[in-house]
Amino acid sequence: MKKDEYKKLAKETAPRSPVLKDCLFAFLVGGAICTLGQALRDLYTMLGAETELAGTLVSCTLIFITVWLTGFGVFDRIAKHAGAGTLVPITGFANAVVSPAIDNKSEGRVAGVGTKIFSVAGPVILFGVIASAVWGVIYYFWG
């Protein structure tokens, strides 16, 4: 089968993706996560935390909630329908760290959890640090 024939066959037989529905769910869930973050920040500020501390507490709270939901399999069910909406940076990153650890816990704490915990998030950390260093040098000389 030629490449063009395969592309045509794949296009004809592949199910249509409900792009509008997917975008709407991603928008609503991502917006709900951000709204929760803002409500938490307002709550922490109202309880007397300074603005910077309130932001840190919000990050910690969202990470805790995501880890808890991931551990009980709820986050993955939400992500199945919300897609990119769950990738709001702090929640998506927390899920990317916890999921491989949970998946590999049967192999033990060192060989399973310890070696696999950053298998998904590790490249993000690595290339994020490299990119920030490169941009820092560029900014230093041309900024």
C-alpha positions as CSV (number, residue, x, y, z in Angstrom):
1,M,0.0,0.0,0.0
2,K,1.4,3.4,-1.0
3,K,1.8,6.2,1.5
4,D,-1.0,8.3,-0.1
5,E,-3.4,5.4,-0.2
6,Y,-2.7,4.8,3.5
7,K,-3.3,8.4,4.4
8,K,-6.6,8.4,2.5
9,L,-7.7,5.1,4.1
10,A,-6.8,6.4,7.6
11,K,-8.6,9.6,7.1
12,E,-11.8,7.8,5.9
13,T,-11.8,5.3,8.7
14,A,-10.7,7.4,11.7
15,P,-13.4,8.6,13.9
16,R,-14.1,12.4,13.7
17,S,-12.8,14.3,16.7
18,P,-15.3,16.5,18.4
19,V,-13.0,19.5,18.4
20,L,-15.5,22.1,19.6
21,K,-16.7,19.9,22.5
22,D,-13.1,19.1,23.5
23,C,-12.1,22.8,23.4
24,L,-15.2,23.7,25.5
25,F,-14.5,21.1,28.2
26,A,-10.8,22.1,28.3
27,F,-11.8,25.7,28.7
28,L,-14.3,25.0,31.4
29,V,-12.1,22.7,33.4
30,G,-9.0,24.9,33.1
31,G,-11.1,27.9,34.0
32,A,-12.5,26.0,37.0
33,I,-9.0,25.1,38.2
34,C,-7.9,28.7,37.9
35,T,-11.1,29.9,39.6
36,L,-10.4,27.5,42.5
37,G,-6.8,28.9,42.7
38,Q,-8.1,32.5,42.8
39,A,-10.7,31.6,45.5
40,L,-8.0,29.9,47.5
41,R,-5.8,32.9,47.2
42,D,-8.6,35.2,48.3
43,L,-9.3,32.9,51.2
44,Y,-5.7,32.8,52.4
45,T,-5.4,36.6,52.0
46,M,-8.6,37.1,54.0
47,L,-7.2,34.8,56.7
48,G,-4.2,37.2,57.0
49,A,-1.6,35.7,54.7
50,E,0.5,38.2,52.7
51,T,0.1,38.2,48.9
52,E,3.3,36.2,48.3
53,L,2.6,33.7,51.0
54,A,-1.0,33.3,49.8
55,G,0.3,32.5,46.3
56,T,2.6,29.8,47.7
57,L,-0.2,28.3,49.8
58,V,-2.4,28.2,46.7
59,S,0.3,26.3,44.8
60,C,0.8,23.8,47.6
61,T,-3.0,23.3,48.0
62,L,-3.5,22.7,44.3
63,I,-0.6,20.3,44.2
64,F,-2.0,18.4,47.3
65,I,-5.5,18.2,45.7
66,T,-4.0,17.0,42.4
67,V,-1.9,14.3,44.0
68,W,-4.8,13.2,46.1
69,L,-7.1,13.0,43.1
70,T,-4.4,11.2,41.0
71,G,-3.9,8.7,43.8
72,F,-7.6,7.8,43.8
73,G,-7.8,7.8,40.0
74,V,-10.2,10.7,39.8
75,F,-7.8,13.1,38.1
76,D,-7.3,10.8,35.2
77,R,-11.1,10.5,34.7
78,I,-11.4,14.3,34.7
79,A,-8.4,14.6,32.3
80,K,-10.1,12.0,30.0
81,H,-12.9,14.4,29.3
82,A,-11.2,17.8,29.9
83,G,-8.0,17.1,28.0
84,A,-5.7,20.1,28.0
85,G,-7.8,21.8,30.6
86,T,-6.2,19.8,33.3
87,L,-2.7,20.8,32.1
88,V,-3.0,24.1,33.9
89,P,0.7,24.2,34.8
90,I,0.8,23.3,38.5
91,T,-1.9,20.6,38.3
92,G,-0.6,19.0,35.1
93,F,3.0,19.0,36.5
94,A,1.9,17.4,39.8
95,N,0.0,14.7,37.9
96,A,3.0,14.1,35.6
97,V,5.2,13.5,38.7
98,V,2.8,11.4,40.7
99,S,1.4,9.1,38.0
100,P,4.6,7.3,37.1
101,A,5.3,6.9,40.8
102,I,2.0,5.3,41.4
103,D,2.3,3.1,38.3
104,N,5.6,1.7,39.4
105,K,5.1,1.4,43.2
106,S,4.9,-2.4,42.9
107,E,8.6,-2.4,41.9
108,G,9.6,-1.0,45.3
109,R,10.5,2.4,46.7
110,V,13.9,2.7,45.1
111,A,13.7,0.6,41.9
112,G,10.0,1.6,41.2
113,V,9.0,5.0,42.6
114,G,12.5,6.4,43.0
115,T,13.7,5.7,39.5
116,K,10.4,6.4,37.7
117,I,9.0,9.4,39.5
118,F,10.5,11.9,37.1
119,S,10.2,9.8,33.9
120,V,7.5,12.1,32.5
121,A,8.3,15.4,34.3
122,G,12.1,15.0,34.1
123,P,12.5,16.1,30.5
124,V,10.3,19.1,31.2
125,I,12.5,20.1,34.2
126,L,15.7,19.5,32.2
127,F,14.7,21.5,29.1
128,G,13.0,24.2,31.2
129,V,16.3,24.8,33.2
130,I,18.3,24.8,29.9
131,A,15.9,27.2,28.2
132,S,15.9,29.6,31.2
133,A,19.7,29.5,31.3
134,V,20.0,30.3,27.6
135,W,17.4,33.1,27.9
136,G,19.2,34.4,30.9
137,V,22.5,34.7,29.0
138,I,20.7,36.3,26.1
139,Y,19.0,38.8,28.4
140,Y,22.2,39.5,30.2
141,F,24.1,40.5,27.0
142,W,21.2,42.1,25.0
143,G,18.7,43.1,27.6
